[in-house]
Amino acid sequence: MKSLIAFVSLLSISGTFAYSASPQSEDPMTLREVVVSATRYAETESSIPAFVSVITQKDIEASPAKNIADLLRGSTGVQVSDITGNGKSYTVDLRGFGETAGLNTLVLVDGRRVNQADLSGTDWTQIPLDRVKRIEITRGGRGSVLYGDNAAGGVINIITTGRNKFFADITASTGSYNTKTAKASIGNGSEGFNYNFSGSTLETSGYRDNSGMKSEDFGLNVDFATPVGNFISMSAGYHKDKAGLPGAILESKLAAGMAKTESPNPDDYADTTDYYFKAKPEVAVIPGLNVYTDFSFRKRKSLFYSSWGAGTFAGDTVIDTLQFSPGISHTYSGGGLTNKIIGGIDFQNSKEAIVNDSSLSGKSIYSLEKDSSGTFLHDELGITDSFSISAGARNDKANYSFDPSTPGKAEMSEKSKTYGFSYKLPGGSYVYSSVSESFRYPVLDEFFNFFSNTVDDTLKAQRSKNYELGFKEQISQTSSSKLNLFSIETDNEIFYNPVTWANSNMDGKTKREGVEFSYTYDDSMVLFNFNWSYTKGVIEGGSFDGSTIPGSANQKGAYTIGMRFGEGFLLSFNGNYMGERYFVSDFANTYGKADSYTVHNMRFAQDTGVVSAYIDVNNIADADYSEYGVLGFNPETFGTEKAFFASPGRNYMVGVSARF
């Protein structure tokens, strides 16, 4: 066998509470056999030859998570690290990509690409939890055909929407580190129209010095539908935050007595203003044939100040992103066959204006731009009611321009393919397998050297091949298990080389292989969920031959235990285990590993249908740990050493909500 293959598709929700605090409970079989959008149109999970998990709105309402990144911690194999400790910056890693995980995980909001064209990555604070209906996680490179760049590890699609009746909600909460939140939403819906308007504020001092944050968010969703199948959905959002950046603490500073809650960078900060608009009209030309146009615009403005051992940077950055994606979808049934086909063209333009004031090189003004386009076609053929095959292909290209620079441009083009099958077994079980190709272009900041005003035109696109094999066993109406094997082989992996202090292509290949397992029991009274994953990432050949890929743990596990009592009471416990991993940037594996850790959390809630209240206790055992460790520069010794971002101890949140 060429390589360890992936069997996939994880549970409908791994590691988060799977029913709401309302007295009613849906059939657990219905909750698990959900409809997902891994192919840009709705279909059942069992038809998709990939590892899919879905976090529903009920899971979100019952979880102690404060934001989307926190919510993802409980999903099988998803490794989450909070860098600043205030919810501003997270690393969310699918399939063991370590420090480049943010550039290898494609994040969508209602199908709109959130990943930026620079190194800033995904801003997880852009969409607050109260606007989210569901989150769909499709692991592996299958999404590259449908969405293009950045999908080597997988795709996370965050779906926002309204409800089908009038509602008005208000929520207030407070907790440790002077944390205060307020949220409100109002909406209405009918068969052909619904809307949802929401707003929220957050203020916290953070658990470290200079880790405070203030943020505010507003969002709007509007959907129209006609009886003949025409449809238009629109969404818009506004986000603003001011956040401190406490920085990593060098190991030598901790040994000298610096507390883990102190900040070596007390003046560093980042202020962000971000807003977007998205519209998708869809027309039913004839029964089964739809034409759609997906359009979105986003503007993100960032002001920041950062310091390091050799100097300081102050920046003012504005990124404008325009996306336009026309396409068609067609569904046909006849002769015992069903066929679903979707195709289209994706256009994206990103313009970045930068004013950079460095203590080393002075003040500079830059203009960077990326134009990309891709055509794709994907087909799913149901040969019988139980057996289906799928295949897809994509042609993609990207053009870059840089001013000032020599040379002033760069061009790249890539192709990707995917094919697989899914076979449904009696009783709701199924098995599947797939092979997918994916790619990642360098982002603007990886191409461009801000010190020399030059472009590294030798930098190549990264290419991966993903193998998957998966099985789900529907043990009973209330319990199921899933098992996955996967392998990802990557050429020209793009990374920051700590030896050359430059972004480079890996001169050896990288291989990631893993096993993922989950078990769920879910009835009207009790939920038990356990998941575990093992990922081995190694470098084969080149300067770091034989090294383990840093920043990613071999083992990761999570559990949830939930119990329901009379009068709407709910008690749940969840926990996450993260194994040892090499420090970020330690590609030579010479500095040892960061310690493993386990964190347990609790939620106690009551919901009367009109008023609800909750108490969350996070890190119940007051574990002393660091989610994120990196190699840092010591200006006193001009050497490199381990540095830590300490994580919070035991902390609390209490909140109350009212519905009208």
C-alpha positions in Angstrom: 0.0 0.0 0.0 1.4 3.3 -1.0 0.7 5.0 2.2 -1.6 5.0 5.2 -5.0 6.1 4.0 -7.6 8.1 5.7 -10.8 6.8 6.8 -12.9 9.6 7.6 -15.9 11.5 8.5 -16.2 12.1 12.2 -19.2 12.5 14.2 -21.8 15.1 13.9 -20.2 16.9 16.7 -17.1 15.8 18.5 -16.4 17.1 21.9 -19.2 19.6 22.2 -22.6 19.2 23.9 -25.0 17.9 21.4 -28.4 19.0 22.6 -29.8 22.3 23.7 -30.9 23.4 27.1 -34.5 23.7 26.0 -36.9 20.9 27.2 -37.5 19.5 23.8 -35.0 17.1 22.2 -34.7 16.0 18.6 -34.2 12.4 17.6 -30.4 11.8 17.9 -30.4 9.9 14.6 -31.6 13.1 12.9 -29.0 15.1 14.6 -26.2 12.9 13.4 -27.3 12.3 9.8 -27.0 16.0 8.9 -27.0 17.8 5.6 -23.6 19.5 4.8 -22.3 21.8 2.1 -18.9 20.1 1.4 -19.8 20.1 -2.3 -21.3 23.7 -2.4 -24.8 22.1 -2.4 -26.7 20.4 0.4 -26.4 16.6 0.7 -26.3 13.9 3.4 -23.1 13.3 5.3 -23.0 9.6 4.2 -22.7 10.6 0.5 -19.4 12.5 1.0 -16.1 10.6 0.8 -14.4 12.8 3.3 -14.1 13.1 7.1 -17.0 15.5 7.9 -18.2 16.8 11.3 -21.0 19.3 12.0 -21.4 21.6 15.0 -25.1 22.6 15.2 -26.7 25.7 16.8 -27.9 23.5 19.7 -24.3 22.4 20.3 -23.2 26.0 20.3 -25.9 27.1 22.8 -25.0 24.4 25.2 -21.2 24.7 25.0 -19.0 26.8 27.4 -17.0 28.0 24.4 -16.7 31.8 24.2 -15.9 32.0 20.5 -15.7 29.8 17.4 -12.0 28.8 17.9 -12.8 27.6 21.4 -15.8 25.6 20.1 -13.5 23.8 17.6 -11.3 22.4 20.3 -13.6 19.4 20.9 -13.7 18.3 17.3 -11.6 15.2 16.5 -8.0 16.0 15.6 -8.5 19.8 15.6 -5.6 21.4 17.5 -6.3 24.9 18.8 -3.8 27.3 20.4 -4.7 30.7 21.9 -1.7 32.9 21.3 -2.7 36.1 23.1 -5.1 34.8 25.7 -7.8 37.3 24.9 -9.5 35.6 21.9 -7.8 37.8 19.3 -5.3 35.3 17.8 -5.6 31.6 17.5 -4.0 28.8 15.5 -6.5 26.2 14.3 -4.8 23.2 12.9 -6.3 20.4 10.8 -4.1 17.5 10.0 -0.9 18.5 11.7 0.4 21.5 9.7 1.8 23.2 12.8 2.8 26.8 12.5 1.5 27.1 8.9 -1.9 25.6 9.9 -3.7 29.0 9.3 -2.5 29.0 5.7 -3.4 25.4 5.1 -6.9 25.5 6.6 -9.6 27.3 4.4 -12.2 29.2 6.5 -15.5 30.2 4.9 -18.4 32.3 6.2 -21.5 31.3 4.3 -19.2 30.1 1.6 -17.2 33.4 1.5 -13.5 33.0 1.8 -12.2 34.5 5.1 -8.5 33.7 4.7 -6.5 36.9 3.9 -4.0 37.3 1.1 -1.3 38.1 3.8 0.1 36.4 6.8 -2.6 37.8 9.2 -4.5 34.6 8.7 -8.1 34.1 9.9 -9.6 36.6 12.3 -11.7 34.3 14.5 -13.3 37.2 16.2 -15.0 38.4 13.0 -18.1 36.2 13.4 -19.4 36.0 17.0 -21.0 32.8 18.1 -24.5 34.3 18.5 -24.7 34.7 14.7 -23.7 31.1 13.9 -26.3 28.5 12.9 -23.8 25.7 12.2 -20.2 24.9 11.5 -19.1 22.3 9.0 -15.6 20.8 9.1 -14.4 18.8 6.0 -10.9 17.4 6.6 -8.4 16.7 3.9 -7.7 18.2 0.5 -11.0 17.5 -1.2 -12.1 21.2 -0.8 -9.3 22.4 -3.0 -11.2 21.5 -6.2 -14.3 23.4 -5.0 -12.7 26.4 -3.3 -9.0 26.5 -4.5 -6.1 27.8 -2.4 -5.5 27.1 1.3 -7.5 23.9 1.6 -4.6 21.4 2.1 -5.6 20.5 5.7 -9.4 21.0 5.2 -12.3 23.5 5.1 -14.2 25.0 7.9 -17.5 26.6 6.8 -19.2 28.9 9.3 -22.9 29.3 8.4 -25.0 32.2 9.7 -28.7 32.5 9.3 -32.0 33.7 10.8 -34.9 31.7 12.2 -38.3 30.9 10.8 -40.4 32.8 13.3 -40.2 36.1 15.2 -37.7 36.2 18.0 -35.8 38.7 20.2 -33.0 37.7 22.5 -30.8 39.6 25.0 -27.9 38.1 26.9 -25.5 39.5 29.5 -22.5 37.8 31.1 -19.5 38.5 33.3 -16.6 36.6 34.6 -12.9 36.3 35.4 -10.3 38.8 34.2 -13.0 41.6 34.3 -14.7 40.0 31.4 -18.1 41.5 30.4 -20.3 40.7 27.4 -23.6 41.9 26.1 -25.5 40.5 23.1 -28.9 41.2 21.5 -30.6 39.9 18.4 -34.0 40.3 16.7 -35.5 38.7 13.6 -38.5 37.2 11.9 -39.1 34.6 9.3 -41.7 33.0 7.1 -41.7 30.5 4.3 -40.3 33.0 1.7 -38.5 35.6 3.8 -36.5 35.9 7.0 -34.0 38.3 8.6 -31.8 38.4 11.6 -30.0 41.4 13.1 -27.6 41.0 16.0 -25.0 43.0 17.9 -22.6 42.2 20.7 -19.8 43.8 22.8 -16.9 42.2 24.7 -14.5 43.7 27.2 -11.8 41.8 29.1 -8.6 42.6 30.9 -7.1 39.2 29.8 -5.3 36.9 32.1 -1.9 38.4 31.3 -0.6 41.9 31.5 -1.3 43.8 28.2 -3.7 41.1 27.1 -6.9 43.1 27.4 -9.4 43.5 24.5 -12.5 45.5 23.6 -14.6 44.5 20.7 -18.0 45.2 19.1 -19.8 43.3 16.4 -22.9 43.8 14.3 -24.4 41.4 11.8 -27.4 41.1 9.4 -28.8 38.1 7.5 -31.6 38.5 5.0 -33.0 35.6 2.8 -35.7 35.7 0.1 -37.2 32.7 -1.7 -40.0 32.3 -4.3 -42.3 29.3 -4.8 -40.6 28.4 -8.1 -37.2 28.0 -6.5 -35.5 31.3 -7.0 -33.6 32.5 -4.0 -31.3 35.3 -2.8 -29.4 35.4 0.5 -27.5 38.4 1.8 -25.3 38.9 4.8 -23.2 41.7 6.2 -21.0 42.1 9.2 -19.0 44.8 11.1 -16.3 44.0 13.6 -14.0 46.4 15.6 -11.5 45.5 18.3 -8.6 46.9 20.3 -6.3 44.3 21.7 -3.0 44.1 23.6 -0.3 41.7 22.4 1.5 40.4 25.5 4.1 38.4 23.6 6.0 35.2 24.4 8.1 34.9 27.6 11.7 33.6 27.1 12.6 30.5 29.2 15.5 32.5 30.7 13.1 35.2 31.8 10.9 32.7 33.6 14.0 31.2 35.2 14.9 34.7 36.4 11.6 35.1 38.1 9.2 36.7 35.6 5.7 35.6 36.3 3.8 33.8 33.5 1.1 36.4 33.6 3.6 39.3 32.9 4.2 40.7 29.5 7.7 41.3 28.0 6.0 43.6 25.4 3.8 45.9 27.5 3.3 48.5 24.7 2.4 46.1 21.8 -1.1 46.3 20.4 -3.3 45.6 17.4 -6.5 47.5 16.5 -8.7 46.1 13.8 -11.8 47.3 11.9 -13.3 44.8 9.6 -16.6 44.7 7.6 -18.0 42.7 4.7 -21.1 42.3 2.5 -22.1 39.1 0.7 -25.0 38.4 -1.8 -25.9 35.2 -3.6 -28.9 35.2 -6.0 -29.9 31.8 -7.4 -32.3 31.2 -10.2 -34.1 28.0 -11.0 -33.9 27.9 -14.9 -35.7 24.5 -15.1 -36.4 21.9 -12.5 -33.0 20.6 -11.3 -31.0 23.3 -13.1 -29.9 26.3 -11.0 -27.7 29.3 -11.9 -26.1 31.3 -9.1 -23.8 34.2 -8.6 -21.8 34.6 -5.4 -20.5 38.1 -4.7 -18.7 39.5 -1.7 -16.6 42.5 -0.6 -14.5 42.9 2.5 -12.4 45.7 3.9 -10.0 45.1 6.8 -8.0 47.9 8.4 -5.3 47.1 11.0 -3.1 49.4 13.1 -0.4 47.6 15.1 2.8 48.2 17.1 5.2 45.3 17.9 8.6 45.1 19.5 11.3 42.4 19.4 14.9 42.0 20.5 16.4 44.0 17.6 13.8 46.8 17.1 10.2 47.8 16.7 7.5 48.0 14.0 4.5 50.2 13.7 2.1 49.4 10.8 -1.0 50.7 9.1 -2.5 48.1 6.8 -5.7 48.1 4.7 -6.8 45.0 2.6 -9.7 45.2 0.2 -10.9 41.8 -1.1 -13.5 41.4 -3.9 -14.8 37.9 -4.8 -17.1 37.0 -7.7 -18.2 33.4 -8.3 -20.8 32.6 -11.0 -21.8 28.9 -11.4 -24.4 26.3 -12.2 -25.7 23.2 -10.4 -27.8 20.4 -11.9 -29.5 17.4 -10.3 -30.9 14.6 -12.5 -32.6 11.3 -11.7 -33.6 8.7 -14.2 -32.9 5.1 -15.2 -32.1 4.2 -11.6 -29.3 6.8 -11.5 -29.0 10.1 -9.7 -26.4 12.7 -10.8 -25.4 16.0 -9.1 -23.0 18.3 -11.0 -21.7 21.7 -10.1 -19.3 24.0 -11.9 -18.2 27.6 -12.0 -15.6 30.2 -12.0 -14.0 31.9 -9.0 -12.5 35.4 -9.2 -10.8 37.1 -6.3 -8.8 40.4 -6.1 -7.0 41.4 -3.0 -5.2 44.8 -2.7 -3.1 45.6 0.3 -1.8 49.0 1.2 0.9 49.1 3.9 2.6 52.0 5.8 5.4 50.4 7.7 7.5 52.4 10.2 10.5 50.3 11.4 13.2 51.3 13.8 15.7 49.5 11.6 14.7 50.8 8.1 12.5 53.9 8.7 9.1 54.6 7.2 8.1 52.8 3.9 4.9 52.6 1.8 4.0 49.5 -0.1 1.2 48.4 -2.5 0.7 44.7 -2.9 -1.9 42.9 -5.0 -3.1 39.4 -5.8 -5.5 38.4 -8.6 -6.6 34.8 -8.8 -9.1 32.9 -10.8 -10.1 29.3 -11.1 -12.6 27.1 -13.0 -13.9 23.9 -11.4 -16.3 21.1 -12.2 -17.5 18.4 -9.7 -19.8 15.5 -10.3 -21.5 13.0 -8.0 -23.1 9.9 -9.6 -25.4 7.7 -7.6 -25.2 4.3 -9.3 -27.6 2.7 -6.8 -29.3 3.9 -3.6 -26.3 2.7 -1.7 -23.3 3.3 -3.9 -22.1 6.6 -5.3 -18.9 7.8 -6.9 -17.6 11.4 -7.3 -14.9 13.2 -9.2 -13.8 16.8 -9.8 -11.1 19.0 -11.3 -9.9 22.6 -11.0 -7.6 24.8 -13.1 -6.3 27.8 -11.1 -3.9 30.7 -11.5 -2.7 33.7 -9.5 -0.9 36.9 -10.5 0.9 39.1 -8.0 2.2 42.7 -8.2 4.4 44.5 -5.8 5.4 48.2 -5.6 8.1 49.1 -5.0 10.0 45.9 -5.9 12.4 44.2 -8.2 10.9 42.2 -9.9 7.5 43.8 -9.6 5.4 40.7 -10.3 5.0 37.0 -10.0 2.7 34.4 -11.7 1.7 30.9 -10.7 -0.8 28.3 -11.9 -2.0 25.0 -10.4 -4.3 22.1 -11.1 -6.1 19.8 -8.6 -8.3 16.7 -8.8 -10.4 14.6 -6.5 -12.2 11.3 -6.8 -13.8 8.9 -4.4 -16.7 6.6 -3.5 -19.2 6.1 -0.7 -21.1 2.9 0.1 -24.1 2.9 2.5 -24.5 -0.1 4.6 -27.8 -1.3 6.3 -28.8 0.5 9.5 -27.2 3.9 8.7 -23.5 2.7 8.5 -21.3 3.6 5.6 -17.8 3.3 4.2 -15.9 5.5 1.8 -12.5 6.3 0.2 -11.0 9.2 -1.8 -7.9 10.6 -3.3 -7.5 14.4 -3.5 -4.9 16.9 -4.7 -4.6 20.3 -3.2 -2.3 23.4 -3.4 -1.3 26.5 -1.6 0.1 29.7 -3.2 2.5 31.9 -1.2 0.7 34.8 0.5 1.8 38.3 -0.3 4.0 38.6 2.8 5.8 35.4 2.0 6.8 36.6 -1.5 7.8 40.1 -0.5 10.9 41.1 1.5 10.0 44.3 3.4 13.6 45.1 4.2 15.1 44.8 0.7 11.9 45.7 -1.3 12.4 42.6 -3.4 10.4 39.6 -4.5 11.6 36.0 -4.2 10.6 34.8 -7.6 12.0 31.4 -6.9 9.3 30.6 -4.3 7.0 27.9 -5.6 3.4 26.9 -4.9 3.0 24.0 -2.4 1.3 20.8 -3.6 -0.3 18.0 -1.6 -1.9 14.6 -2.2 -4.4 13.4 0.3 -5.5 9.7 0.7 -8.7 8.9 2.8 -10.5 5.8 3.9 -13.4 6.0 6.3 -16.0 4.0 8.1 -19.0 4.9 10.3 -20.8 2.3 12.3 -24.4 3.1 13.4 -24.4 0.9 16.5 -27.9 1.8 17.5 -30.4 4.6 17.2 -28.5 6.4 20.0 -24.9 5.5 19.4 -22.3 5.5 16.6 -18.6 5.3 16.1 -16.3 6.5 13.4 -12.7 5.6 12.4 -10.4 7.4 10.0 -7.0 6.7 8.4 -5.4 9.4 6.4 -2.1 10.3 4.6 -1.0 13.7 3.2 2.2 13.9 1.1 3.4 17.4 0.3 6.0 18.8 -2.1 7.5 22.3 -1.8 5.9 23.0 1.5 6.1 26.7 2.3 7.5 27.6 5.7 9.6 30.2 7.5 13.2 28.9 7.7 14.7 29.9 11.1 18.2 29.1 9.7 18.0 31.5 6.7 15.4 33.9 8.3 13.4 33.8 5.1 10.3 32.1 3.7 11.2 29.1 1.6 10.1 25.9 0.0 11.1 22.8 2.0 13.9 21.0 0.2 12.5 17.7 1.3 9.1 16.2 1.2 6.7 16.2 4.2 4.4 13.3 5.1 1.5 13.4 7.6 -0.2 10.1 8.5 -2.8 9.6 11.1 -5.7 7.7 12.8 -8.9 9.4 14.1 -11.6 7.8 16.2 -14.8 8.9 17.9 -17.7 7.3 19.8 -21.0 9.0 20.6 -23.9 8.0 22.7 -26.8 10.5 22.6 -30.4 10.2 23.9 -32.9 12.5 25.5 -31.2 12.3 28.9 -27.5 11.6 28.4 -24.7 12.5 26.0 -21.3 10.8 26.0 -18.7 11.6 23.4 -15.1 10.6 23.2 -12.6 11.2 20.4 -8.9 10.6 19.9 -6.4 11.2 17.1 -2.8 10.3 16.4 -0.9 12.2 13.7 2.7 11.6 12.7 4.3 14.4 10.6 7.9 13.9 9.3 10.2 15.5 6.9 11.8 13.2 4.3 15.0 14.4 2.7 16.7 17.8 2.5 18.1 19.9 5.3 15.8 18.6 8.0 15.7 15.0 6.9 14.1 12.8 9.6 12.8 15.6 11.7 9.3 15.7 13.2 7.2 18.7 12.0 7.1 21.2 14.9 4.1 22.9 16.4 1.8 19.8 16.1 1.1 17.1 18.8 1.2 13.4 17.9 -1.8 12.8 20.1 -5.0 14.8 20.8 -8.2 13.7 22.6 -11.4 15.2 23.9 -14.5 14.1 25.7 -18.0 15.4 26.7 -20.4 14.0 29.3 -23.8 15.7 29.5 -26.8 15.0 31.7 -30.3 16.5 31.7 -32.5 16.9 34.7 -36.1 18.0 35.2 -37.2 21.7 34.9 -34.7 22.3 32.1 -31.5 21.7 34.1 -28.4 20.6 32.3 -24.9 19.7 33.5 -22.0 19.0 31.2 -18.3 18.3 31.5 -15.8 18.4 28.7 -12.1 18.1 28.5 -9.2 18.3 26.0 -5.8 16.5 26.0 -2.9 17.7 23.9 0.3 15.7 23.7 3.9 16.8 23.5 5.0 18.7 20.5 8.2 20.4 19.3 8.3 24.2 19.6 7.2 26.3 16.6 10.1 26.9 14.2 12.2 24.0 15.7 12.5 22.1 12.4 15.8 20.6 13.5 14.1 19.2 16.7 17.0 20.4 18.9 15.1 22.2 21.7 13.0 19.4 23.2 9.2 19.3 23.4 6.6 21.3 25.1 4.8 19.5 27.9 1.5 17.7 27.3 -1.6 19.0 29.2 -5.2 18.2 30.0 -7.9 20.8 30.6 -11.4 20.0 32.1 -14.4 22.4 31.9 -17.9 22.4 33.2 -21.3 24.1 32.4 -24.4 24.2 34.6 -27.5 25.7 33.0 -31.2 26.0 33.2 -33.6 27.0 30.5 -37.3 27.7 31.2 -38.0 28.6 27.5 -38.2 32.3 28.3 -35.2 32.9 30.6 -32.0 30.9 30.7 -28.9 31.1 32.9 -25.5 29.4 33.0 -22.4 29.0 35.0 -19.1 28.0 33.2 -16.0 26.9 35.1 -13.0 26.5 32.7 -9.8 24.7 33.7 -11.5 23.2 36.8 -8.2 21.6 38.0 -6.3 24.9 37.6 -3.8 23.2 35.3 -0.5 25.1 34.7 0.2 24.8 31.0 1.1 26.6 27.8 -0.9 26.0 24.6 1.6 27.7 22.4 5.4 27.5 22.4 7.9 29.0 19.9 11.6 29.6 19.5 12.4 33.2 20.5 15.3 35.6 20.0 17.2 36.8 23.1 18.8 40.2 22.4 21.0 39.8 25.5 22.7 36.7 24.2 22.0 37.1 20.5 20.8 33.5 20.7 17.6 31.5 20.2 15.8 29.8 23.1 12.4 28.5 24.0 9.6 30.9 24.6 6.1 30.4 26.1 2.6 31.8 25.8 1.1 30.8 29.2 -2.5 29.7 29.3 -5.1 30.8 31.9 -5.8 29.0 35.2 -9.2 28.3 36.6 -11.7 30.9 35.5 -15.4 31.5 35.5 -18.3 33.0 33.4 -21.9 33.5 34.4 -24.6 34.7 32.1 -28.4 35.1 31.7 -30.6 35.3 28.6 -34.1 36.4 27.9 -36.3 35.5 24.9 -39.3 37.5 23.7 
